[in-house]
Amino acid sequence: MAGDHATPAIMAAHSWHPVPFMLHSKLTRGEGVPRFNERTCAQGSVGSILATQVMLLAMSHAGKLQKYGP
């Protein structure tokens, strides 16, 4: 689960700021993060990643890749 863009209230417009990202599968472990927001998601094991890495990570957790990484 992720947002597609940040829209800080102070800017009242789309921005470059990070958006929260959460991945759930049989292979993920619960980390006890109590909320879904920028700060708590950044504390999880995924941390901060580039959008270009999200699809590869999701496909890996879905069992759609024979190998993850180079």
PQR file with spaces between the fields and no chain letter, atoms N, CA, C, O and H, PARSE charges and radii, in Angstrom:
ATOM       1  N    MET     1       0.849   -1.141    0.000 -0.4000 1.5000
ATOM       2  CA   MET     1       0.000    0.000    0.000 -0.0000 2.0000
ATOM       3  C    MET     1       0.909    1.221    0.000  0.5500 1.7000
ATOM       4  O    MET     1       1.877    1.276    0.758 -0.5500 1.4000
ATOM       5  N    ALA     2       0.607    2.181   -0.830 -0.4000 1.5000
ATOM       6  CA   ALA     2       1.402    3.411   -0.874 -0.0000 2.0000
ATOM       7  C    ALA     2       0.578    4.531   -1.483  0.5500 1.7000
ATOM       8  O    ALA     2      -0.355    4.289   -2.249 -0.5500 1.4000
ATOM       9  H    ALA     2      -0.180    2.137   -1.446  0.4000 1.0000
ATOM      10  N    GLY     3       0.927    5.730   -1.142 -0.4000 1.5000
ATOM      11  CA   GLY     3       0.335    6.880   -1.803 -0.0000 2.0000
ATOM      12  C    GLY     3       1.081    7.131   -3.107  0.5500 1.7000
ATOM      13  O    GLY     3       2.195    6.639   -3.287 -0.5500 1.4000
ATOM      14  H    GLY     3       1.685    5.926   -0.520  0.4000 1.0000
ATOM      15  N    ASP     4       0.490    7.876   -3.999 -0.4000 1.5000
ATOM      16  CA   ASP     4       1.173    8.141   -5.267 -0.0000 2.0000
ATOM      17  C    ASP     4       1.960    9.442   -5.238  0.5500 1.7000
ATOM      18  O    ASP     4       2.812    9.671   -6.096 -0.5500 1.4000
ATOM      19  H    ASP     4      -0.415    8.275   -3.853  0.4000 1.0000
ATOM      20  N    HIS     5       1.682   10.293   -4.261 -0.4000 1.5000
ATOM      21  CA   HIS     5       2.432   11.539   -4.134 -0.0000 2.0000
ATOM      22  C    HIS     5       2.130   12.168   -2.773  0.5500 1.7000
ATOM      23  O    HIS     5       1.106   11.883   -2.152 -0.5500 1.4000
ATOM      24  H    HIS     5       0.990   10.107   -3.564  0.4000 1.0000
ATOM      25  N    ALA     6       3.031   13.016   -2.333 -0.4000 1.5000
ATOM      26  CA   ALA     6       2.815   13.764   -1.096 -0.0000 2.0000
ATOM      27  C    ALA     6       2.138   15.087   -1.426  0.5500 1.7000
ATOM      28  O    ALA     6       2.411   15.698   -2.459 -0.5500 1.4000
ATOM      29  H    ALA     6       3.863   13.248   -2.837  0.4000 1.0000
ATOM      30  N    THR     7       1.260   15.518   -0.542 -0.4000 1.5000
ATOM      31  CA   THR     7       0.601   16.807   -0.684 -0.0000 2.0000
ATOM      32  C    THR     7       0.596   17.488    0.682  0.5500 1.7000
ATOM      33  O    THR     7      -0.425   17.486    1.369 -0.5500 1.4000
ATOM      34  H    THR     7       1.039   15.022    0.297  0.4000 1.0000
ATOM      35  N    PRO     8       1.720   18.064    1.080 -0.5600 1.5000
ATOM      36  CA   PRO     8       1.766   18.721    2.388  0.2800 2.0000
ATOM      37  C    PRO     8       0.763   19.867    2.475  0.5500 1.7000
ATOM      38  O    PRO     8       0.637   20.663    1.545 -0.5500 1.4000
ATOM      39  N    ALA     9       0.055   19.946    3.594 -0.4000 1.5000
ATOM      40  CA   ALA     9      -0.957   20.991    3.772 -0.0000 2.0000
ATOM      41  C    ALA     9      -0.352   22.387    3.666  0.5500 1.7000
ATOM      42  O    ALA     9      -0.978   23.305    3.137 -0.5500 1.4000
ATOM      43  H    ALA     9       0.157   19.300    4.350  0.4000 1.0000
ATOM      44  N    ILE    10       0.860   22.538    4.168 -0.4000 1.5000
ATOM      45  CA   ILE    10       1.493   23.858    4.143 -0.0000 2.0000
ATOM      46  C    ILE    10       1.777   24.333    2.713  0.5500 1.7000
ATOM      47  O    ILE    10       1.817   25.536    2.453 -0.5500 1.4000
ATOM      48  H    ILE    10       1.369   21.792    4.597  0.4000 1.0000
ATOM      49  N    MET    11       1.976   23.375    1.778 -0.4000 1.5000
ATOM      50  CA   MET    11       2.246   23.731    0.382 -0.0000 2.0000
ATOM      51  C    MET    11       0.969   23.790   -0.448  0.5500 1.7000
ATOM      52  O    MET    11       0.914   24.499   -1.453 -0.5500 1.4000
ATOM      53  H    MET    11       1.943   22.398    1.989  0.4000 1.0000
ATOM      54  N    ALA    12      -0.059   23.049   -0.034 -0.4000 1.5000
ATOM      55  CA   ALA    12      -1.321   22.954   -0.773 -0.0000 2.0000
ATOM      56  C    ALA    12      -1.090   22.554   -2.230  0.5500 1.7000
ATOM      57  O    ALA    12      -1.792   23.014   -3.131 -0.5500 1.4000
ATOM      58  H    ALA    12      -0.015   22.473    0.783  0.4000 1.0000
ATOM      59  N    ALA    13      -0.095   21.690   -2.446 -0.4000 1.5000
ATOM      60  CA   ALA    13       0.232   21.215   -3.792 -0.0000 2.0000
ATOM      61  C    ALA    13       1.029   19.923   -3.670  0.5500 1.7000
ATOM      62  O    ALA    13       1.535   19.599   -2.596 -0.5500 1.4000
ATOM      63  H    ALA    13       0.476   21.316   -1.715  0.4000 1.0000
ATOM      64  N    HIS    14       1.141   19.192   -4.762 -0.4000 1.5000
ATOM      65  CA   HIS    14       1.958   17.976   -4.775 -0.0000 2.0000
ATOM      66  C    HIS    14       3.415   18.355   -4.541  0.5500 1.7000
ATOM      67  O    HIS    14       3.851   19.449   -4.900 -0.5500 1.4000
ATOM      68  H    HIS    14       0.731   19.454   -5.635  0.4000 1.0000
ATOM      69  N    SER    15       4.167   17.428   -3.929 -0.4000 1.5000
ATOM      70  CA   SER    15       5.568   17.731   -3.639 -0.0000 2.0000
ATOM      71  C    SER    15       6.445   16.509   -3.861  0.5500 1.7000
ATOM      72  O    SER    15       5.963   15.441   -4.239 -0.5500 1.4000
ATOM      73  H    SER    15       3.813   16.540   -3.638  0.4000 1.0000
ATOM      74  N    TRP    16       7.714   16.676   -3.625 -0.4000 1.5000
ATOM      75  CA   TRP    16       8.736   15.644   -3.786 -0.0000 2.0000
ATOM      76  C    TRP    16       8.923   14.815   -2.514  0.5500 1.7000
ATOM      77  O    TRP    16       9.741   13.896   -2.510 -0.5500 1.4000
ATOM      78  H    TRP    16       8.106   17.543   -3.318  0.4000 1.0000
ATOM      79  N    HIS    17       8.211   15.101   -1.463 -0.4000 1.5000
ATOM      80  CA   HIS    17       8.408   14.430   -0.183 -0.0000 2.0000
ATOM      81  C    HIS    17       8.064   12.940   -0.269  0.5500 1.7000
ATOM      82  O    HIS    17       7.241   12.542   -1.093 -0.5500 1.4000
ATOM      83  H    HIS    17       7.545   15.848   -1.466  0.4000 1.0000
ATOM      84  N    PRO    18       8.686   12.125    0.570 -0.5600 1.5000
ATOM      85  CA   PRO    18       8.411   10.681    0.555  0.2800 2.0000
ATOM      86  C    PRO    18       6.963   10.374    0.918  0.5500 1.7000
ATOM      87  O    PRO    18       6.315   11.138    1.633 -0.5500 1.4000
ATOM      88  N    VAL    19       6.469    9.258    0.420 -0.4000 1.5000
ATOM      89  CA   VAL    19       5.133    8.782    0.787 -0.0000 2.0000
ATOM      90  C    VAL    19       5.291    7.459    1.539  0.5500 1.7000
ATOM      91  O    VAL    19       6.249    6.726    1.293 -0.5500 1.4000
ATOM      92  H    VAL    19       6.995    8.637   -0.161  0.4000 1.0000
ATOM      93  N    PRO    20       4.374    7.145    2.445 -0.5600 1.5000
ATOM      94  CA   PRO    20       4.488    5.884    3.178  0.2800 2.0000
ATOM      95  C    PRO    20       4.283    4.694    2.253  0.5500 1.7000
ATOM      96  O    PRO    20       3.553    4.776    1.266 -0.5500 1.4000
ATOM      97  N    PHE    21       4.935    3.587    2.586 -0.4000 1.5000
ATOM      98  CA   PHE    21       4.854    2.361    1.787 -0.0000 2.0000
ATOM      99  C    PHE    21       4.752    1.179    2.738  0.5500 1.7000
ATOM     100  O    PHE    21       5.510    1.079    3.703 -0.5500 1.4000
ATOM     101  H    PHE    21       5.528    3.520    3.388  0.4000 1.0000
ATOM     102  N    MET    22       3.810    0.283    2.460 -0.4000 1.5000
ATOM     103  CA   MET    22       3.650   -0.909    3.274 -0.0000 2.0000
ATOM     104  C    MET    22       3.455   -2.097    2.348  0.5500 1.7000
ATOM     105  O    MET    22       2.724   -2.008    1.362 -0.5500 1.4000
ATOM     106  H    MET    22       3.194    0.364    1.676  0.4000 1.0000
ATOM     107  N    LEU    23       4.108   -3.207    2.662 -0.4000 1.5000
ATOM     108  CA   LEU    23       4.000   -4.429    1.877 -0.0000 2.0000
ATOM     109  C    LEU    23       3.579   -5.551    2.814  0.5500 1.7000
ATOM     110  O    LEU    23       4.166   -5.726    3.882 -0.5500 1.4000
ATOM     111  H    LEU    23       4.703   -3.279    3.463  0.4000 1.0000
ATOM     112  N    HIS    24       2.558   -6.316    2.413 -0.4000 1.5000
ATOM     113  CA   HIS    24       2.100   -7.449    3.221 -0.0000 2.0000
ATOM     114  C    HIS    24       2.088   -8.694    2.351  0.5500 1.7000
ATOM     115  O    HIS    24       1.533   -8.683    1.252 -0.5500 1.4000
ATOM     116  H    HIS    24       2.081   -6.174    1.546  0.4000 1.0000
ATOM     117  N    SER    25       2.693   -9.759    2.833 -0.4000 1.5000
ATOM     118  CA   SER    25       2.661  -11.051    2.142 -0.0000 2.0000
ATOM     119  C    SER    25       2.899  -12.150    3.169  0.5500 1.7000
ATOM     120  O    SER    25       3.099  -11.871    4.351 -0.5500 1.4000
ATOM     121  H    SER    25       3.144   -9.769    3.725  0.4000 1.0000
ATOM     122  N    LYS    26       2.877  -13.389    2.717 -0.4000 1.5000
ATOM     123  CA   LYS    26       3.177  -14.512    3.605 -0.0000 2.0000
ATOM     124  C    LYS    26       4.620  -14.447    4.095  0.5500 1.7000
ATOM     125  O    LYS    26       4.956  -15.033    5.124 -0.5500 1.4000
ATOM     126  H    LYS    26       2.715  -13.615    1.756  0.4000 1.0000
ATOM     127  N    LEU    27       5.466  -13.739    3.366 -0.4000 1.5000
ATOM     128  CA   LEU    27       6.891  -13.669    3.690 -0.0000 2.0000
ATOM     129  C    LEU    27       7.269  -12.478    4.569  0.5500 1.7000
ATOM     130  O    LEU    27       8.397  -12.406    5.055 -0.5500 1.4000
ATOM     131  H    LEU    27       5.193  -13.262    2.530  0.4000 1.0000
ATOM     132  N    THR    28       6.344  -11.548    4.777 -0.4000 1.5000
ATOM     133  CA   THR    28       6.665  -10.406    5.635 -0.0000 2.0000
ATOM     134  C    THR    28       6.405  -10.775    7.084  0.5500 1.7000
ATOM     135  O    THR    28       5.610  -11.664    7.387 -0.5500 1.4000
ATOM     136  H    THR    28       5.427  -11.606    4.382  0.4000 1.0000
ATOM     137  N    ARG    29       7.081  -10.087    7.952 -0.4000 1.5000
ATOM     138  CA   ARG    29       6.860  -10.322    9.378 -0.0000 2.0000
ATOM     139  C    ARG    29       6.231   -9.077    9.984  0.5500 1.7000
ATOM     140  O    ARG    29       6.567   -7.955    9.605 -0.5500 1.4000
ATOM     141  H    ARG    29       7.728   -9.364    7.706  0.4000 1.0000
ATOM     142  N    GLY    30       5.347   -9.272   10.893 -0.4000 1.5000
ATOM     143  CA   GLY    30       4.742   -8.126   11.559 -0.0000 2.0000
ATOM     144  C    GLY    30       5.783   -7.401   12.393  0.5500 1.7000
ATOM     145  O    GLY    30       6.578   -8.032   13.088 -0.5500 1.4000
ATOM     146  H    GLY    30       5.074  -10.184   11.201  0.4000 1.0000
ATOM     147  N    GLU    31       5.778   -6.096   12.325 -0.4000 1.5000
ATOM     148  CA   GLU    31       6.785   -5.325   13.049 -0.0000 2.0000
ATOM     149  C    GLU    31       6.175   -4.466   14.141  0.5500 1.7000
ATOM     150  O    GLU    31       6.879   -3.689   14.786 -0.5500 1.4000
ATOM     151  H    GLU    31       5.132   -5.584   11.760  0.4000 1.0000
ATOM     152  N    GLY    32       4.878   -4.598   14.355 -0.4000 1.5000
ATOM     153  CA   GLY    32       4.238   -3.846   15.423 -0.0000 2.0000
ATOM     154  C    GLY    32       4.141   -2.357   15.175  0.5500 1.7000
ATOM     155  O    GLY    32       4.026   -1.584   16.127 -0.5500 1.4000
ATOM     156  H    GLY    32       4.306   -5.229   13.832  0.4000 1.0000
ATOM     157  N    VAL    33       4.183   -1.933   13.929 -0.4000 1.5000
ATOM     158  CA   VAL    33       4.041   -0.511   13.611 -0.0000 2.0000
ATOM     159  C    VAL    33       2.565   -0.156   13.790  0.5500 1.7000
ATOM     160  O    VAL    33       1.713   -0.727   13.109 -0.5500 1.4000
ATOM     161  H    VAL    33       4.276   -2.561   13.156  0.4000 1.0000
ATOM     162  N    PRO    34       2.244    0.780   14.697 -0.5600 1.5000
ATOM     163  CA   PRO    34       0.850    1.019   15.073  0.2800 2.0000
ATOM     164  C    PRO    34       0.021    1.837   14.084  0.5500 1.7000
ATOM     165  O    PRO    34      -1.208    1.805   14.144 -0.5500 1.4000
ATOM     166  N    ARG    35       0.663    2.562   13.183 -0.4000 1.5000
ATOM     167  CA   ARG    35      -0.069    3.440   12.258 -0.0000 2.0000
ATOM     168  C    ARG    35       0.557    3.375   10.870  0.5500 1.7000
ATOM     169  O    ARG    35       1.692    2.928   10.705 -0.5500 1.4000
ATOM     170  H    ARG    35       1.662    2.588   13.134  0.4000 1.0000
ATOM     171  N    PHE    36      -0.204    3.828    9.874 -0.4000 1.5000
ATOM     172  CA   PHE    36       0.304    3.919    8.506 -0.0000 2.0000
ATOM     173  C    PHE    36       0.510    5.392    8.187  0.5500 1.7000
ATOM     174  O    PHE    36      -0.429    6.087    7.799 -0.5500 1.4000
ATOM     175  H    PHE    36      -1.126    4.191   10.007  0.4000 1.0000
ATOM     176  N    ASN    37       1.740    5.863    8.351 -0.4000 1.5000
ATOM     177  CA   ASN    37       2.079    7.236    7.993 -0.0000 2.0000
ATOM     178  C    ASN    37       3.571    7.306    7.681  0.5500 1.7000
ATOM     179  O    ASN    37       4.277    6.304    7.795 -0.5500 1.4000
ATOM     180  H    ASN    37       2.502    5.298    8.666  0.4000 1.0000
ATOM     181  N    GLU    38       4.046    8.466    7.295 -0.4000 1.5000
ATOM     182  CA   GLU    38       5.430    8.607    6.858 -0.0000 2.0000
ATOM     183  C    GLU    38       6.427    8.183    7.938  0.5500 1.7000
ATOM     184  O    GLU    38       7.375    7.449    7.657 -0.5500 1.4000
ATOM     185  H    GLU    38       3.473    9.280    7.203  0.4000 1.0000
ATOM     186  N    ARG    39       6.219    8.631    9.138 -0.4000 1.5000
ATOM     187  CA   ARG    39       7.197    8.351   10.202 -0.0000 2.0000
ATOM     188  C    ARG    39       7.218    6.882   10.598  0.5500 1.7000
ATOM     189  O    ARG    39       8.292    6.293   10.719 -0.5500 1.4000
ATOM     190  H    ARG    39       5.449    9.227    9.367  0.4000 1.0000
ATOM     191  N    THR    40       6.045    6.278   10.803 -0.4000 1.5000
ATOM     192  CA   THR    40       6.037    4.880   11.242 -0.0000 2.0000
ATOM     193  C    THR    40       6.482    3.938   10.131  0.5500 1.7000
ATOM     194  O    THR    40       7.154    2.945   10.409 -0.5500 1.4000
ATOM     195  H    THR    40       5.172    6.756   10.705  0.4000 1.0000
ATOM     196  N    CYS    41       6.129    4.221    8.889 -0.4000 1.5000
ATOM     197  CA   CYS    41       6.576    3.363    7.787 -0.0000 2.0000
ATOM     198  C    CYS    41       8.092    3.435    7.615  0.5500 1.7000
ATOM     199  O    CYS    41       8.722    2.433    7.276 -0.5500 1.4000
ATOM     200  H    CYS    41       5.583    5.028    8.664  0.4000 1.0000
ATOM     201  N    ALA    42       8.675    4.590    7.840 -0.4000 1.5000
ATOM     202  CA   ALA    42      10.128    4.731    7.729 -0.0000 2.0000
ATOM     203  C    ALA    42      10.855    3.927    8.798  0.5500 1.7000
ATOM     204  O    ALA    42      12.033    3.610    8.634 -0.5500 1.4000
ATOM     205  H    ALA    42       8.163    5.404    8.115  0.4000 1.0000
ATOM     206  N    GLN    43      10.175    3.594    9.888 -0.4000 1.5000
ATOM     207  CA   GLN    43      10.779    2.808   10.965 -0.0000 2.0000
ATOM     208  C    GLN    43      10.755    1.310   10.672  0.5500 1.7000
ATOM     209  O    GLN    43      11.450    0.543   11.338 -0.5500 1.4000
ATOM     210  H    GLN    43       9.218    3.851   10.022  0.4000 1.0000
ATOM     211  N    GLY    44       9.970    0.885    9.692 -0.4000 1.5000
ATOM     212  CA   GLY    44       9.892   -0.535    9.351 -0.0000 2.0000
ATOM     213  C    GLY    44      11.139   -1.013    8.633  0.5500 1.7000
ATOM     214  O    GLY    44      12.041   -0.221    8.357 -0.5500 1.4000
ATOM     215  H    GLY    44       9.405    1.508    9.151  0.4000 1.0000
ATOM     216  N    SER    45      11.200   -2.300    8.327 -0.4000 1.5000
ATOM     217  CA   SER    45      12.409   -2.881    7.727 -0.0000 2.0000
ATOM     218  C    SER    45      12.648   -2.415    6.296  0.5500 1.7000
ATOM     219  O    SER    45      13.786   -2.446    5.827 -0.5500 1.4000
ATOM     220  H    SER    45      10.468   -2.944    8.551  0.4000 1.0000
ATOM     221  N    VAL    46      11.604   -1.985    5.589 -0.4000 1.5000
ATOM     222  CA   VAL    46      11.795   -1.480    4.224 -0.0000 2.0000
ATOM     223  C    VAL    46      12.474   -0.118    4.277  0.5500 1.7000
ATOM     224  O    VAL    46      13.288    0.200    3.411 -0.5500 1.4000
ATOM     225  H    VAL    46      10.679   -1.960    5.969  0.4000 1.0000
ATOM     226  N    GLY    47      12.156    0.676    5.267 -0.4000 1.5000
ATOM     227  CA   GLY    47      12.771    1.998    5.401 -0.0000 2.0000
ATOM     228  C    GLY    47      12.346    2.914    4.270  0.5500 1.7000
ATOM     229  O    GLY    47      11.160    3.004    3.953 -0.5500 1.4000
ATOM     230  H    GLY    47      11.494    0.417    5.972  0.4000 1.0000
ATOM     231  N    SER    48      13.290    3.583    3.669 -0.4000 1.5000
ATOM     232  CA   SER    48      13.025    4.497    2.563 -0.0000 2.0000
ATOM     233  C    SER    48      13.609    3.889    1.289  0.5500 1.7000
ATOM     234  O    SER    48      14.811    3.634    1.212 -0.5500 1.4000
ATOM     235  H    SER    48      14.253    3.510    3.927  0.4000 1.0000
ATOM     236  N    ILE    49      12.759    3.661    0.297 -0.4000 1.5000
ATOM     237  CA   ILE    49      13.221    3.073   -0.960 -0.0000 2.0000
ATOM     238  C    ILE    49      12.751    3.920   -2.130  0.5500 1.7000
ATOM     239  O    ILE    49      11.821    4.716   -2.000 -0.5500 1.4000
ATOM     240  H    ILE    49      11.783    3.869    0.360  0.4000 1.0000
ATOM     241  N    LEU    50      13.395    3.743   -3.264 -0.4000 1.5000
ATOM     242  CA   LEU    50      13.008    4.449   -4.486 -0.0000 2.0000
ATOM     243  C    LEU    50      11.794    3.777   -5.108  0.5500 1.7000
ATOM     244  O    LEU    50      11.616    2.565   -4.985 -0.5500 1.4000
ATOM     245  H    LEU    50      14.151    3.097   -3.370  0.4000 1.0000
ATOM     246  N    ALA    51      10.971    4.555   -5.767 -0.4000 1.5000
ATOM     247  CA   ALA    51       9.784    4.008   -6.426 -0.0000 2.0000
ATOM     248  C    ALA    51      10.155    2.939   -7.448  0.5500 1.7000
ATOM     249  O    ALA    51       9.379    2.012   -7.680 -0.5500 1.4000
ATOM     250  H    ALA    51      11.116    5.539   -5.867  0.4000 1.0000
ATOM     251  N    THR    52      11.329    3.058   -8.059 -0.4000 1.5000
ATOM     252  CA   THR    52      11.756    2.074   -9.058 -0.0000 2.0000
ATOM     253  C    THR    52      12.012    0.703   -8.448  0.5500 1.7000
ATOM     254  O    THR    52      12.081   -0.283   -9.181 -0.5500 1.4000
ATOM     255  H    THR    52      11.959    3.811   -7.871  0.4000 1.0000
ATOM     256  N    GLN    53      12.154    0.612   -7.132 -0.4000 1.5000
ATOM     257  CA   GLN    53      12.399   -0.662   -6.463 -0.0000 2.0000
ATOM     258  C    GLN    53      11.118   -1.342   -5.978  0.5500 1.7000
ATOM     259  O    GLN    53      11.144   -2.524   -5.636 -0.5500 1.4000
ATOM     260  H    GLN    53      12.097    1.413   -6.537  0.4000 1.0000
ATOM     261  N    VAL    54      10.020   -0.629   -5.945 -0.4000 1.5000
ATOM     262  CA   VAL    54       8.782   -1.148   -5.364 -0.0000 2.0000
ATOM     263  C    VAL    54       8.241   -2.351   -6.125  0.5500 1.7000
ATOM     264  O    VAL    54       7.885   -3.347   -5.496 -0.5500 1.4000
ATOM     265  H    VAL    54       9.999    0.331   -6.223  0.4000 1.0000
ATOM     266  N    MET    55       8.165   -2.301   -7.446 -0.4000 1.5000
ATOM     267  CA   MET    55       7.586   -3.400   -8.218 -0.0000 2.0000
ATOM     268  C    MET    55       8.410   -4.675   -8.070  0.5500 1.7000
ATOM     269  O    MET    55       7.848   -5.761   -7.929 -0.5500 1.4000
ATOM     270  H    MET    55       8.455   -1.491   -7.957  0.4000 1.0000
ATOM     271  N    LEU    56       9.722   -4.556   -8.101 -0.4000 1.5000
ATOM     272  CA   LEU    56      10.585   -5.722   -7.933 -0.0000 2.0000
ATOM     273  C    LEU    56      10.387   -6.356   -6.552  0.5500 1.7000
ATOM     274  O    LEU    56      10.326   -7.579   -6.432 -0.5500 1.4000
ATOM     275  H    LEU    56      10.179   -3.674   -8.216  0.4000 1.0000
ATOM     276  N    LEU    57      10.288   -5.541   -5.538 -0.4000 1.5000
ATOM     277  CA   LEU    57      10.062   -6.036   -4.183 -0.0000 2.0000
ATOM     278  C    LEU    57       8.690   -6.705   -4.069  0.5500 1.7000
ATOM     279  O    LEU    57       8.571   -7.763   -3.453 -0.5500 1.4000
ATOM     280  H    LEU    57      10.338   -4.547   -5.635  0.4000 1.0000
ATOM     281  N    ALA    58       7.665   -6.105   -4.651 -0.4000 1.5000
ATOM     282  CA   ALA    58       6.318   -6.680   -4.612 -0.0000 2.0000
ATOM     283  C    ALA    58       6.260   -8.006   -5.366  0.5500 1.7000
ATOM     284  O    ALA    58       5.656   -8.965   -4.885 -0.5500 1.4000
ATOM     285  H    ALA    58       7.761   -5.245   -5.152  0.4000 1.0000
ATOM     286  N    MET    59       6.880   -8.070   -6.540 -0.4000 1.5000
ATOM     287  CA   MET    59       6.885   -9.318   -7.316 -0.0000 2.0000
ATOM     288  C    MET    59       7.645  -10.417   -6.583  0.5500 1.7000
ATOM     289  O    MET    59       7.259  -11.584   -6.645 -0.5500 1.4000
ATOM     290  H    MET    59       7.371   -7.292   -6.931  0.4000 1.0000
ATOM     291  N    SER    60       8.706  -10.060   -5.899 -0.4000 1.5000
ATOM     292  CA   SER    60       9.470  -11.031   -5.131 -0.0000 2.0000
ATOM     293  C    SER    60       8.617  -11.620   -4.007  0.5500 1.7000
ATOM     294  O    SER    60       8.599  -12.835   -3.815 -0.5500 1.4000
ATOM     295  H    SER    60       9.020   -9.112   -5.849  0.4000 1.0000
ATOM     296  N    HIS    61       7.926  -10.779   -3.279 -0.4000 1.5000
ATOM     297  CA   HIS    61       7.070  -11.247   -2.188 -0.0000 2.0000
ATOM     298  C    HIS    61       5.859  -12.021   -2.692  0.5500 1.7000
ATOM     299  O    HIS    61       5.283  -12.813   -1.947 -0.5500 1.4000
ATOM     300  H    HIS    61       7.941   -9.792   -3.436  0.4000 1.0000
ATOM     301  N    ALA    62       5.469  -11.808   -3.923 -0.4000 1.5000
ATOM     302  CA   ALA    62       4.349  -12.550   -4.510 -0.0000 2.0000
ATOM     303  C    ALA    62       4.799  -13.892   -5.084  0.5500 1.7000
ATOM     304  O    ALA    62       3.975  -14.662   -5.578 -0.5500 1.4000
ATOM     305  H    ALA    62       5.937  -11.164   -4.529  0.4000 1.0000
ATOM     306  N    GLY    63       6.103  -14.175   -5.022 -0.4000 1.5000
ATOM     307  CA   GLY    63       6.619  -15.439   -5.548 -0.0000 2.0000
ATOM     308  C    GLY    63       6.692  -15.483   -7.060  0.5500 1.7000
ATOM     309  O    GLY    63       6.672  -16.564   -7.649 -0.5500 1.4000
ATOM     310  H    GLY    63       6.772  -13.550   -4.621  0.4000 1.0000
ATOM     311  N    LYS    64       6.776  -14.332   -7.694 -0.4000 1.5000
ATOM     312  CA   LYS    64       6.792  -14.254   -9.155 -0.0000 2.0000
ATOM     313  C    LYS    64       8.196  -14.167   -9.744  0.5500 1.7000
ATOM     314  O    LYS    64       8.341  -14.083  -10.964 -0.5500 1.4000
ATOM     315  H    LYS    64       6.792  -13.454   -7.215  0.4000 1.0000
ATOM     316  N    LEU    65       9.234  -14.186   -8.908 -0.4000 1.5000
ATOM     317  CA   LEU    65      10.607  -14.114   -9.394 -0.0000 2.0000
ATOM     318  C    LEU    65      11.356  -15.377   -9.001  0.5500 1.7000
ATOM     319  O    LEU    65      11.168  -15.899   -7.902 -0.5500 1.4000
ATOM     320  H    LEU    65       9.116  -14.254   -7.917  0.4000 1.0000
ATOM     321  N    GLN    66      12.199  -15.865   -9.890 -0.4000 1.5000
ATOM     322  CA   GLN    66      13.040  -17.004   -9.547 -0.0000 2.0000
ATOM     323  C    GLN    66      14.198  -16.565   -8.664  0.5500 1.7000
ATOM     324  O    GLN    66      14.689  -17.332   -7.836 -0.5500 1.4000
ATOM     325  H    GLN    66      12.352  -15.441  -10.783  0.4000 1.0000
ATOM     326  N    LYS    67      14.630  -15.318   -8.851 -0.4000 1.5000
ATOM     327  CA   LYS    67      15.786  -14.797   -8.124 -0.0000 2.0000
ATOM     328  C    LYS    67      15.565  -13.316   -7.866  0.5500 1.7000
ATOM     329  O    LYS    67      15.053  -12.602   -8.728 -0.5500 1.4000
ATOM     330  H    LYS    67      14.232  -14.694   -9.524  0.4000 1.0000
ATOM     331  N    TYR    68      15.948  -12.856   -6.692 -0.4000 1.5000
ATOM     332  CA   TYR    68      15.862  -11.432   -6.377 -0.0000 2.0000
ATOM     333  C    TYR    68      17.276  -10.876   -6.325  0.5500 1.7000
ATOM     334  O    TYR    68      18.123  -11.418   -5.615 -0.5500 1.4000
ATOM     335  H    TYR    68      16.364  -13.436   -5.992  0.4000 1.0000
ATOM     336  N    GLY    69      17.542   -9.829   -7.047 -0.4000 1.5000
ATOM     337  CA   GLY    69      18.865   -9.203   -7.053 -0.0000 2.0000
ATOM     338  C    GLY    69      19.714   -9.672   -8.217  0.5500 1.7000
ATOM     339  O    GLY    69      19.289  -10.507   -9.015 -0.5500 1.4000
ATOM     340  H    GLY    69      16.853   -9.389   -7.623  0.4000 1.0000
ATOM     341  N    PRO    70      20.933   -9.122   -8.308 -0.5600 1.5000
ATOM     342  CA   PRO    70      21.810   -9.438   -9.448  0.2800 2.0000
ATOM     343  C    PRO    70      22.314  -10.866   -9.437  0.5500 1.7000
ATOM     344  O    PRO    70      23.058  -11.266  -10.333 -0.5500 1.4000
